[in-house]
Amino acid sequence: MQNNAKDFDCGECNTMACETGGGAINAPIWEISGVLEATTECPKSLITADSVGWLMLYRMHESGKLPLSAKSGYGSGIYEQPNNYLSAICLIGEKLTAKI
């Protein structure tokens, strides 16, 4: 998508799909390989509160801040993180560094 960002200019879109709960937009089919199947749905409408939360966790992870340990209340090590957390962080990192 980053190679054709001009095709996803909200100022040029007249479908209002992002404000009406999603739907097709006037843009080419796009996908995020391994994460999202090919679609013409508005990318903005696919961003959920959970998505934003995971991206915030990723930024904290990248800056060396890990979730607090339930036992000690202090930042815990990478080996104390749940597998789902580590999988999500790895996936986000892979997709952010990949050339889509």
ChimeraX commands (.cxc) that place a marker at each C-alpha (Angstrom):
marker #1 position 0.00,0.00,0.00 radius 0.5
marker #1 position 2.84,2.40,0.72 radius 0.5
marker #1 position 3.87,2.23,-2.93 radius 0.5
marker #1 position 0.52,3.61,-4.05 radius 0.5
marker #1 position -0.45,5.79,-1.11 radius 0.5
marker #1 position -1.97,8.38,-3.46 radius 0.5
marker #1 position -4.72,5.85,-4.23 radius 0.5
marker #1 position -5.75,5.98,-0.55 radius 0.5
marker #1 position -6.07,9.74,-0.08 radius 0.5
marker #1 position -9.04,10.31,2.26 radius 0.5
marker #1 position -9.44,13.82,0.84 radius 0.5
marker #1 position -10.12,12.38,-2.60 radius 0.5
marker #1 position -12.52,9.62,-1.46 radius 0.5
marker #1 position -16.22,10.27,-1.84 radius 0.5
marker #1 position -17.53,6.94,-0.52 radius 0.5
marker #1 position -17.42,7.83,3.21 radius 0.5
marker #1 position -16.80,4.13,3.88 radius 0.5
marker #1 position -14.65,4.87,6.93 radius 0.5
marker #1 position -17.47,6.81,8.58 radius 0.5
marker #1 position -20.28,4.40,7.70 radius 0.5
marker #1 position -18.71,1.24,9.09 radius 0.5
marker #1 position -16.68,0.12,6.10 radius 0.5
marker #1 position -17.29,-0.91,2.56 radius 0.5
marker #1 position -15.63,-0.70,-0.81 radius 0.5
marker #1 position -13.74,2.42,-1.81 radius 0.5
marker #1 position -12.61,3.79,-5.14 radius 0.5
marker #1 position -9.12,2.31,-4.92 radius 0.5
marker #1 position -7.30,-0.74,-6.20 radius 0.5
marker #1 position -7.50,-4.09,-4.45 radius 0.5
marker #1 position -4.94,-4.20,-1.65 radius 0.5
marker #1 position -3.78,-6.75,0.92 radius 0.5
marker #1 position -1.31,-7.32,3.72 radius 0.5
marker #1 position 0.25,-10.66,2.90 radius 0.5
marker #1 position -0.22,-13.18,5.69 radius 0.5
marker #1 position -2.48,-10.86,7.66 radius 0.5
marker #1 position -5.34,-9.55,5.51 radius 0.5
marker #1 position -6.80,-11.04,2.35 radius 0.5
marker #1 position -7.13,-8.94,-0.79 radius 0.5
marker #1 position -9.91,-6.37,-0.42 radius 0.5
marker #1 position -11.21,-3.04,-1.68 radius 0.5
marker #1 position -12.45,-2.12,1.80 radius 0.5
marker #1 position -11.38,1.19,3.31 radius 0.5
marker #1 position -8.19,0.60,5.32 radius 0.5
marker #1 position -9.17,3.28,7.85 radius 0.5
marker #1 position -12.40,1.45,8.70 radius 0.5
marker #1 position -10.40,-1.68,9.62 radius 0.5
marker #1 position -8.48,0.06,12.42 radius 0.5
marker #1 position -10.00,-0.94,15.73 radius 0.5
marker #1 position -9.26,0.10,19.30 radius 0.5
marker #1 position -7.49,-3.27,19.68 radius 0.5
marker #1 position -5.31,-2.50,16.64 radius 0.5
marker #1 position -4.28,0.83,18.13 radius 0.5
marker #1 position -3.57,-0.86,21.47 radius 0.5
marker #1 position -1.32,-3.48,19.88 radius 0.5
marker #1 position 0.58,-0.81,17.94 radius 0.5
marker #1 position 1.11,1.11,21.18 radius 0.5
marker #1 position 2.39,-2.08,22.85 radius 0.5
marker #1 position 4.73,-2.60,19.90 radius 0.5
marker #1 position 6.15,0.93,20.27 radius 0.5
marker #1 position 6.70,0.37,23.99 radius 0.5
marker #1 position 8.36,-3.00,23.27 radius 0.5
marker #1 position 10.69,-1.39,20.73 radius 0.5
marker #1 position 11.72,1.25,23.27 radius 0.5
marker #1 position 12.53,-1.48,25.81 radius 0.5
marker #1 position 9.44,-1.13,27.97 radius 0.5
marker #1 position 7.79,-4.47,28.69 radius 0.5
marker #1 position 4.49,-5.06,30.51 radius 0.5
marker #1 position 4.68,-5.13,34.29 radius 0.5
marker #1 position 5.16,-8.41,36.06 radius 0.5
marker #1 position 2.07,-9.53,37.95 radius 0.5
marker #1 position 4.33,-10.90,40.67 radius 0.5
marker #1 position 6.70,-8.03,41.32 radius 0.5
marker #1 position 4.97,-5.01,39.78 radius 0.5
marker #1 position 8.22,-4.16,37.97 radius 0.5
marker #1 position 9.01,-4.45,34.29 radius 0.5
marker #1 position 9.45,-8.09,33.45 radius 0.5
marker #1 position 11.82,-9.78,31.07 radius 0.5
marker #1 position 11.10,-11.05,27.61 radius 0.5
marker #1 position 10.91,-14.63,28.90 radius 0.5
marker #1 position 8.00,-13.72,31.18 radius 0.5
marker #1 position 5.82,-12.45,28.32 radius 0.5
marker #1 position 2.86,-14.56,27.11 radius 0.5
marker #1 position 3.31,-16.32,23.79 radius 0.5
marker #1 position 0.37,-14.41,22.25 radius 0.5
marker #1 position 2.05,-11.10,23.13 radius 0.5
marker #1 position 5.37,-12.17,21.62 radius 0.5
marker #1 position 3.68,-13.53,18.48 radius 0.5
marker #1 position 1.79,-10.26,17.97 radius 0.5
marker #1 position 4.88,-8.11,18.51 radius 0.5
marker #1 position 6.89,-10.24,16.06 radius 0.5
marker #1 position 4.10,-10.08,13.45 radius 0.5
marker #1 position 3.79,-6.30,13.74 radius 0.5
marker #1 position 7.56,-5.91,13.46 radius 0.5
marker #1 position 7.71,-8.14,10.38 radius 0.5
marker #1 position 4.90,-6.25,8.64 radius 0.5
marker #1 position 6.29,-2.81,9.49 radius 0.5
marker #1 position 9.69,-3.68,8.04 radius 0.5
marker #1 position 8.37,-5.58,5.00 radius 0.5
marker #1 position 7.93,-3.86,1.68 radius 0.5
marker #1 position 4.22,-4.22,1.04 radius 0.5
marker link #1:1,2 radius 0.2
marker link #1:2,3 radius 0.2
marker link #1:3,4 radius 0.2
marker link #1:4,5 radius 0.2
marker link #1:5,6 radius 0.2
marker link #1:6,7 radius 0.2
marker link #1:7,8 radius 0.2
marker link #1:8,9 radius 0.2
marker link #1:9,10 radius 0.2
marker link #1:10,11 radius 0.2
marker link #1:11,12 radius 0.2
marker link #1:12,13 radius 0.2
marker link #1:13,14 radius 0.2
marker link #1:14,15 radius 0.2
marker link #1:15,16 radius 0.2
marker link #1:16,17 radius 0.2
marker link #1:17,18 radius 0.2
marker link #1:18,19 radius 0.2
marker link #1:19,20 radius 0.2
marker link #1:20,21 radius 0.2
marker link #1:21,22 radius 0.2
marker link #1:22,23 radius 0.2
marker link #1:23,24 radius 0.2
marker link #1:24,25 radius 0.2
marker link #1:25,26 radius 0.2
marker link #1:26,27 radius 0.2
marker link #1:27,28 radius 0.2
marker link #1:28,29 radius 0.2
marker link #1:29,30 radius 0.2
marker link #1:30,31 radius 0.2
marker link #1:31,32 radius 0.2
marker link #1:32,33 radius 0.2
marker link #1:33,34 radius 0.2
marker link #1:34,35 radius 0.2
marker link #1:35,36 radius 0.2
marker link #1:36,37 radius 0.2
marker link #1:37,38 radius 0.2
marker link #1:38,39 radius 0.2
marker link #1:39,40 radius 0.2
marker link #1:40,41 radius 0.2
marker link #1:41,42 radius 0.2
marker link #1:42,43 radius 0.2
marker link #1:43,44 radius 0.2
marker link #1:44,45 radius 0.2
marker link #1:45,46 radius 0.2
marker link #1:46,47 radius 0.2
marker link #1:47,48 radius 0.2
marker link #1:48,49 radius 0.2
marker link #1:49,50 radius 0.2
marker link #1:50,51 radius 0.2
marker link #1:51,52 radius 0.2
marker link #1:52,53 radius 0.2
marker link #1:53,54 radius 0.2
marker link #1:54,55 radius 0.2
marker link #1:55,56 radius 0.2
marker link #1:56,57 radius 0.2
marker link #1:57,58 radius 0.2
marker link #1:58,59 radius 0.2
marker link #1:59,60 radius 0.2
marker link #1:60,61 radius 0.2
marker link #1:61,62 radius 0.2
marker link #1:62,63 radius 0.2
marker link #1:63,64 radius 0.2
marker link #1:64,65 radius 0.2
marker link #1:65,66 radius 0.2
marker link #1:66,67 radius 0.2
marker link #1:67,68 radius 0.2
marker link #1:68,69 radius 0.2
marker link #1:69,70 radius 0.2
marker link #1:70,71 radius 0.2
marker link #1:71,72 radius 0.2
marker link #1:72,73 radius 0.2
marker link #1:73,74 radius 0.2
marker link #1:74,75 radius 0.2
marker link #1:75,76 radius 0.2
marker link #1:76,77 radius 0.2
marker link #1:77,78 radius 0.2
marker link #1:78,79 radius 0.2
marker link #1:79,80 radius 0.2
marker link #1:80,81 radius 0.2
marker link #1:81,82 radius 0.2
marker link #1:82,83 radius 0.2
marker link #1:83,84 radius 0.2
marker link #1:84,85 radius 0.2
marker link #1:85,86 radius 0.2
marker link #1:86,87 radius 0.2
marker link #1:87,88 radius 0.2
marker link #1:88,89 radius 0.2
marker link #1:89,90 radius 0.2
marker link #1:90,91 radius 0.2
marker link #1:91,92 radius 0.2
marker link #1:92,93 radius 0.2
marker link #1:93,94 radius 0.2
marker link #1:94,95 radius 0.2
marker link #1:95,96 radius 0.2
marker link #1:96,97 radius 0.2
marker link #1:97,98 radius 0.2
marker link #1:98,99 radius 0.2
marker link #1:99,100 radius 0.2
view
